[in-house]
Amino acid sequence: MQVILRNIGKRFHQKWVFRGIDMQFKPGQHHALTGKNGSGKSTILLIAAGYLSPTKGSVRWSENGKILAPESVYSKLSLASPYMELVEEFTLEETLTFHQKFKPFLEGFDPGQLIDLSGLGESRHKALRHFSSGMKQRVKLLLAIMSRTQLVMLDEPCANLDSDAVAWYQQLKRDYAKNRTMIICSNHNPEEYPEVSQVFGI
């Protein structure tokens, strides 16, 4: 899947966050958006995901050379970010089962196998409201990377992760995100975007 941003700008109230941005996220490659807090990385990511509309400019999504309608894009992407909320009344097992009804997992994986992969097996029946921030971040990353989507978008994926969890994330990315388009936002933290094809500085 390919995403092309052409001369996009975003304004909130009377203030422009950015203007004149041109980016091309090529199919099957991993890309990073880097910049300091407030530079507009997350906003660009949400525009590329179709969750926000640019104030000016255009966004085009395509798959195998065919232009995709904006309303069809959501089914082809998965997104994880620190500001996303999980259903905290659900257990880990219920979360994975519920998610699978909307976006299937990669071929050959079911909720039980993903719980084993997550390293959170001892908490499979625990409500997410009792999870630490690092455990919740693992769940978000697991849902995004292991969904059967062509575009994977991660905003500050190592937020709240300790060193063991960072290594787990990097291995998950290495093993299961090959040949998929990936966009990773980072506040200049190289641990978050290892082995990317292109880095866009904001």
SERO-4910 file (N, C-alpha, C, O; in steps of 0.05 Angstrom, whole numbers):
BEGIN
 pado doro    nc1    nc2    nc3   cac1   cac2   cac3    cc1    cc2    cc3    oc1    oc2    oc3
  Met    A     17    -24      0      0      0      0     18     25      0     38     26     14
  Gln    A     10     45    -15     25     69    -18      9     93     -9    -15     95    -14
  Val    A     22    112      5      9    137     13     25    160      3     49    161      7
  Ile    A     12    179    -10     26    203    -20     12    228     -9    -12    232    -12
  Leu    A     28    245      4     19    271     15     30    292     -3     54    294     -8
  Arg    A     12    309    -13     21    330    -32     14    358    -21    -10    365    -19
  Asn    A     34    373    -15     31    401     -7     11    404     16     -5    422     16
  Ile    A     12    385     35     -8    387     56      0    407     78     23    412     84
  Gly    A    -21    419     89    -18    437    112    -40    433    131    -62    424    123
  Lys    A    -35    438    157    -56    435    176    -57    459    195    -36    467    206
  Arg    A    -80    470    198    -84    494    215   -104    488    236   -126    477    230
  Phe    A    -98    494    261   -117    492    283   -123    520    293   -105    535    301
  His    A   -148    528    291   -157    555    296   -142    573    276   -145    570    251
  Gln    A   -126    592    285   -112    609    266    -82    603    264    -67    617    250
  Lys    A    -74    581    277    -45    574    277    -39    551    258    -52    530    261
  Trp    A    -20    554    240    -11    532    223      9    515    238     29    525    249
  Val    A      3    489    239     22    470    251     45    465    232     68    463    239
  Phe    A     38    462    206     57    458    185     44    465    158     19    466    156
  Arg    A     60    470    139     51    476    112     71    465     91     95    463     97
  Gly    A     61    459     67     78    452     45     93    425     49    116    423     40
  Ile    A     80    406     62     92    380     66     87    361     42     64    357     35
  Asp    A    108    350     31    106    330     10    120    305     20    144    306     27
  Met    A    106    282     20    118    257     29    106    234     13     83    235      4
  Gln    A    123    214      8    113    190     -5    122    166     11    146    161     15
  Phe    A    103    151     21    108    127     36    104    103     17     82     96      9
  Lys    A    127     91     10    126     71    -12    117     44     -2    122     36     22
  Pro    A    104     28    -19     93      3    -11    115    -17     -2    136    -19    -15
  Gly    A    110    -31     20    128    -51     30    153    -41     43    171    -57     50
  Gln    A    155    -15     48    179     -3     60    171      9     88    148     15     93
  His    A    192     11    105    188     23    131    199     51    132    222     56    122
  His    A    183     70    142    190     98    142    188    109    171    173     99    187
  Ala    A    204    130    176    203    143    203    198    172    199    208    185    181
  Leu    A    181    183    217    177    212    219    189    221    246    181    212    267
  Thr    A    209    238    244    223    246    269    220    276    273    219    291    254
  Gly    A    220    285    298    218    313    304    212    317    333    204    298    347
  Lys    A    216    341    343    211    347    371    181    348    377    164    348    358
  Asn    A    174    348    402    146    350    410    133    375    399    145    397    400
  Gly    A    109    372    388     95    395    377    102    401    348     92    421    337
  Ser    A    119    385    335    127    391    308    106    382    287    107    390    264
  Gly    A     86    366    296     65    358    278     66    329    268     51    321    250
  Lys    A     84    313    280     87    285    271     61    270    273     52    257    254
  Ser    A     49    271    297     24    256    302      2    265    283    -14    249    274
  Thr    A      1    291    278    -19    302    260    -16    292    232    -35    284    219
  Ile    A      9    291    223     15    280    196      7    251    195     -4    242    175
  Leu    A     13    236    216      6    208    217    -24    204    214    -34    187    200
  Leu    A    -40    220    229    -69    217    229    -80    226    202   -101    216    193
  Ile    A    -67    245    189    -76    253    162    -70    230    142    -87    224    125
  Ala    A    -46    218    145    -39    195    127    -58    172    132    -62    155    114
  Ala    A    -69    169    156    -87    148    163   -116    154    154   -133    136    154
  Gly    A   -121    179    146   -148    186    139   -166    194    162   -190    198    158
  Tyr    A   -154    196    186   -169    203    210   -173    233    212   -192    242    225
  Leu    A   -155    249    200   -157    278    199   -156    287    170   -143    274    154
  Ser    A   -169    309    164   -167    320    137   -147    344    138   -147    359    157
  Pro    A   -130    346    118   -112    369    117   -127    395    111   -148    394     98
  Thr    A   -117    417    121   -130    443    115   -125    450     86   -142    462     73
  Lys    A   -102    443     76    -96    446     48    -79    423     38    -68    408     54
  Gly    A    -79    419     12    -64    396      1    -81    372     -2   -105    372      3
  Ser    A    -69    350    -10    -84    325    -16    -69    300     -6    -45    300     -3
  Val    A    -85    279     -1    -74    253      7    -85    233    -13   -108    233    -20
  Arg    A    -67    215    -22    -75    194    -41    -65    168    -31    -42    164    -24
  Trp    A    -83    148    -30    -76    121    -22    -80    103    -47    -99    106    -62
  Ser    A    -62     84    -50    -64     66    -73    -54     38    -65    -37     35    -47
  Glu    A    -64     18    -79    -57     -9    -74    -53    -23   -101    -72    -25   -116
  Asn    A    -29    -33   -106    -23    -46   -132    -30    -28   -156    -41    -37   -176
  Gly    A    -25     -2   -152    -30     17   -173    -58     27   -175    -64     44   -192
  Lys    A    -76     17   -159   -104     25   -159   -110     45   -137   -104     40   -114
  Ile    A   -122     68   -144   -128     88   -124   -150     78   -105   -170     66   -114
  Leu    A   -147     82    -79   -166     73    -59   -184     97    -51   -175    119    -48
  Ala    A   -210     91    -48   -228    111    -37   -222    116     -7   -216     97      7
  Pro    A   -223    141      2   -217    147     30   -232    130     50   -221    122     71
  Glu    A   -257    124     44   -273    109     63   -265     79     65   -274     65     84
  Ser    A   -249     70     47   -240     42     48   -213     39     61   -204     16     66
  Val    A   -199     61     68   -172     59     77   -170     48    105   -152     33    112
  Tyr    A   -190     54    122   -188     45    151   -186     15    153   -173      5    172
  Ser    A   -198      0    135   -197    -29    137   -170    -41    129   -165    -64    134
  Lys    A   -153    -24    118   -127    -34    108   -104    -25    125    -81    -31    119
  Leu    A   -110    -11    147    -88     -1    164    -93     -7    193   -116    -12    202
  Ser    A    -72     -8    209    -74    -10    238    -56     11    250    -35     18    239
  Leu    A    -64     21    273    -51     43    286    -48     39    316    -66     29    329
  Ala    A    -24     46    326    -20     45    355     -7     71    364     11     81    350
  Ser    A    -16     82    386     -5    107    396    -10    109    426    -29     97    436
  Pro    A      6    124    440      2    127    469    -25    140    476    -36    135    498
  Tyr    A    -36    156    458    -61    170    464    -86    153    457   -108    162    463
  Met    A    -82    130    445   -105    112    440   -115     99    466    -99     92    483
  Glu    A   -141     96    468   -153     84    492   -160     55    486   -170     48    464
  Leu    A   -156     38    505   -165     10    504   -191      8    521   -196     25    538
  Val    A   -206    -13    516   -230    -18    532   -221    -31    559   -215    -55    559
  Glu    A   -219    -15    580   -205    -24    604   -221    -45    620   -210    -58    638
  Glu    A   -247    -48    614   -263    -68    627   -257    -96    616   -263   -116    629
  Phe    A   -246    -97    591   -240   -123    579   -215   -135    591   -196   -121    599
  Thr    A   -214   -161    592   -189   -175    598   -172   -175    572   -181   -168    551
  Leu    A   -147   -184    575   -130   -187    552   -142   -206    531   -142   -200    507
  Glu    A   -151   -228    540   -164   -248    522   -188   -236    509   -192   -240    485
  Glu    A   -205   -222    524   -229   -210    512   -221   -188    492   -235   -185    471
  Thr    A   -200   -173    498   -191   -152    479   -183   -163    452   -192   -153    432
  Leu    A   -168   -185    453   -159   -197    428   -182   -209    412   -184   -207    388
  Thr    A   -200   -222    427   -223   -235    414   -242   -214    401   -252   -217    379
  Phe    A   -246   -192    416   -262   -170    405   -250   -157    381   -263   -152    361
  His    A   -224   -151    383   -209   -138    360   -211   -155    335   -214   -145    313
  Gln    A   -209   -181    338   -209   -199    315   -235   -198    299   -235   -205    276
  Lys    A   -256   -190    312   -282   -188    298   -282   -166    277   -297   -166    258
  Phe    A   -264   -146    281   -263   -123    263   -239   -124    244   -241   -117    221
  Lys    A   -217   -134    254   -193   -137    238   -180   -164    244   -170   -168    266
  Pro    A   -180   -182    224   -168   -208    230   -138   -206    234   -126   -187    226
  Phe    A   -128   -226    248    -99   -226    253    -84   -239    230    -96   -250    212
  Leu    A    -58   -236    230    -42   -249    210    -48   -278    208    -55   -291    228
  Glu    A    -45   -289    184    -51   -317    179    -37   -335    199    -13   -333    203
  Gly    A    -53   -354    210    -42   -373    228    -42   -366    258    -33   -381    274
  Phe    A    -52   -342    264    -52   -333    292    -80   -330    303    -98   -320    289
  Asp    A    -84   -339    327   -110   -335    341   -103   -321    368    -80   -318    375
  Pro    A   -124   -313    383   -119   -298    408   -100   -313    427    -83   -300    440
  Gly    A   -103   -339    430    -86   -354    448    -57   -352    440    -40   -349    458
  Gln    A    -51   -355    415    -23   -353    405    -12   -326    409     12   -322    415
  Leu    A    -29   -305    405    -19   -278    409    -14   -271    438      4   -256    445
  Ile    A    -29   -283    456    -24   -279    485      4   -291    491     19   -279    506
  Asp    A     10   -315    481     36   -326    485     58   -308    473     79   -304    486
  Leu    A     53   -297    450     73   -280    437     77   -254    452     98   -242    451
  Ser    A     56   -244    466     57   -219    480     75   -220    504     85   -199    513
  Gly    A     79   -244    516     93   -246    541     76   -238    565     87   -234    587
  Leu    A     50   -236    561     32   -227    582     13   -250    590     -9   -245    600
  Gly    A     22   -274    586      4   -297    591     -7   -299    619    -30   -308    623
  Glu    A      8   -291    639     -1   -292    666    -24   -273    672    -38   -275    692
  Ser    A    -28   -253    654    -49   -233    657    -71   -236    637    -87   -217    633
  Arg    A    -74   -259    625    -94   -263    604   -122   -258    614   -140   -249    599
  His    A   -128   -264    640   -155   -260    650   -158   -235    668   -177   -232    682
  Lys    A   -138   -218    667   -138   -193    683   -150   -170    666   -143   -168    642
  Ala    A   -167   -154    678   -178   -130    664   -155   -111    658   -137   -107    673
  Leu    A   -157    -98    634   -136    -80    626   -132    -56    644   -111    -44    645
  Arg    A   -153    -49    660   -150    -27    678   -129    -33    700   -120    -14    713
  His    A   -123    -58    703   -103    -66    723    -75    -69    711    -56    -76    725
  Phe    A    -73    -64    684    -47    -66    671    -31    -41    676    -42    -19    679
  Ser    A     -4    -44    677     13    -20    678     13     -7    650      4    -18    631
  Ser    A     24     18    649     25     32    624     42     17    603     36     17    580
  Gly    A     63      4    613     80    -11    594     66    -36    583     69    -43    560
  Met    A     50    -49    600     34    -72    591     13    -64    571      9    -78    551
  Lys    A      0    -41    576    -20    -32    556     -7    -25    530    -18    -30    508
  Gln    A     17    -14    531     31     -7    506     38    -33    490     36    -33    466
  Arg    A     45    -54    504     50    -79    491     25    -89    476     26    -98    454
  Val    A      2    -86    490    -23    -95    477    -29    -78    452    -37    -90    432
  Lys    A    -25    -52    453    -29    -35    430    -11    -43    407    -20    -45    384
  Leu    A     14    -48    412     33    -55    391     26    -83    380     28    -87    356
  Leu    A     18   -101    397     10   -128    388    -14   -126    369    -13   -139    348
  Leu    A    -34   -111    377    -58   -108    360    -51    -95    333    -61   -104    312
  Ala    A    -33    -75    333    -27    -61    308    -10    -79    289    -16    -81    265
  Ile    A     11    -91    300     30   -105    283     19   -132    274     25   -141    252
  Met    A      3   -145    291     -7   -172    285    -34   -172    270    -44   -193    264
  Ser    A    -45   -148    265    -69   -147    249    -62   -152    220    -40   -144    211
  Arg    A    -80   -163    205    -75   -169    177    -80   -144    160   -100   -143    145
  Thr    A    -63   -125    162    -65    -99    148    -40    -94    132    -18   -104    138
  Gln    A    -43    -79    110    -21    -73     93     -5    -49    102     18    -45     95
  Leu    A    -18    -31    118     -5     -7    128     -5     -7    159    -27     -9    171
  Val    A     18     -6    171     21     -6    200     32     21    209     53     30    199
  Met    A     18     35    227     26     62    235     30     62    265     12     55    281
  Leu    A     54     70    274     61     70    302     70     97    311     88    109    298
  Asp    A     58    108    331     66    134    342     80    130    369     69    121    388
  Glu    A    106    136    369    123    133    393    119    105    405    110    103    428
  Pro    A    126     84    390    120     57    399    135     48    425    125     30    438
  Cys    A    157     61    432    171     53    456    163     69    481    175     66    502
  Ala    A    142     86    478    133    100    501    124     81    523    109     62    518
  Asn    A    134     85    547    127     69    571    139     41    571    132     25    588
  Leu    A    157     34    552    168      8    551    195      7    565    211     26    562
  Asp    A    201    -14    580    227    -18    592    245    -31    571    236    -37    548
  Ser    A    270    -36    577    289    -46    557    281    -73    546    285    -79    523
  Asp    A    270    -91    563    262   -117    554    238   -115    534    237   -128    514
  Ala    A    220    -97    540    197    -93    523    205    -79    496    193    -85    476
  Val    A    225    -62    497    235    -50    472    247    -71    454    241    -72    430
  Ala    A    262    -90    466    273   -112    450    251   -129    439    253   -139    416
  Trp    A    230   -134    455    207   -149    446    193   -136    422    187   -149    402
  Tyr    A    189   -109    423    177    -94    401    194    -96    376    184   -101    354
  Gln    A    220    -92    379    238    -93    356    237   -121    342    238   -122    318
  Gln    A    236   -142    358    234   -169    347    208   -173    333    206   -186    312
  Leu    A    186   -163    345    159   -165    333    159   -151    306    148   -162    286
  Lys    A    170   -128    305    172   -112    280    188   -128    259    180   -129    236
  Arg    A    210   -139    268    228   -153    250    215   -178    238    218   -184    215
  Asp    A    201   -192    255    189   -218    247    163   -216    231    158   -232    214
  Tyr    A    147   -195    237    120   -195    227    112   -171    211     89   -169    202
  Ala    A    130   -152    207    123   -128    191    137   -127    164    136   -107    150
  Lys    A    151   -149    157    165   -149    132    145   -146    109    123   -157    109
  Asn    A    154   -132     88    138   -129     63    112   -114     68     94   -116     51
  Arg    A    109   -101     90     85    -84     95     94    -55     98    116    -50    108
  Thr    A     78    -37     89     84     -9     92     81     -1    121     61     -6    134
  Met    A    102     13    131    102     20    160    111     49    162    130     58    150
  Ile    A     96     64    179    103     92    185    106     94    216     87     88    230
  Ile    A    129    103    225    135    105    254    142    133    261    160    145    250
  Cys    A    127    145    280    133    172    290    151    169    315    146    152    332
  Ser    A    171    186    316    190    184    339    201    212    346    206    228    328
  Asn    A    205    216    372    218    240    381    249    236    382    262    238    403
  His    A    260    229    358    289    225    354    299    202    372    320    204    384
  Asn    A    283    180    374    292    157    389    297    134    370    278    121    361
  Pro    A    322    128    363    328    108    343    319     80    350    315     63    332
  Glu    A    314     74    376    304     48    384    276     43    372    268     20    368
  Glu    A    262     65    366    234     62    356    233     56    326    213     46    317
  Tyr    A    254     63    311    252     59    283    277     45    271    291     56    254
  Pro    A    284     21    281    307      7    270    300     -3    242    278    -10    236
  Glu    A    321     -5    225    318    -17    199    296     -5    182    280    -19    170
  Val    A    296     22    181    276     35    163    290     43    137    314     46    136
  Ser    A    274     46    116    285     53     90    288     83     87    306     92     72
  Gln    A    272     99    101    272    128     97    264    142    123    246    133    137
  Val    A    278    164    129    272    180    152    264    208    143    280    221    129
  Phe    A    241    217    151    232    245    145    235    261    171    223    255    191
  Gly    A    250    282    170    253    300    192    233    322    190    230    335    169
  Ile    A    219    327    212    198    349    213    209    373    227    195    393    230
***
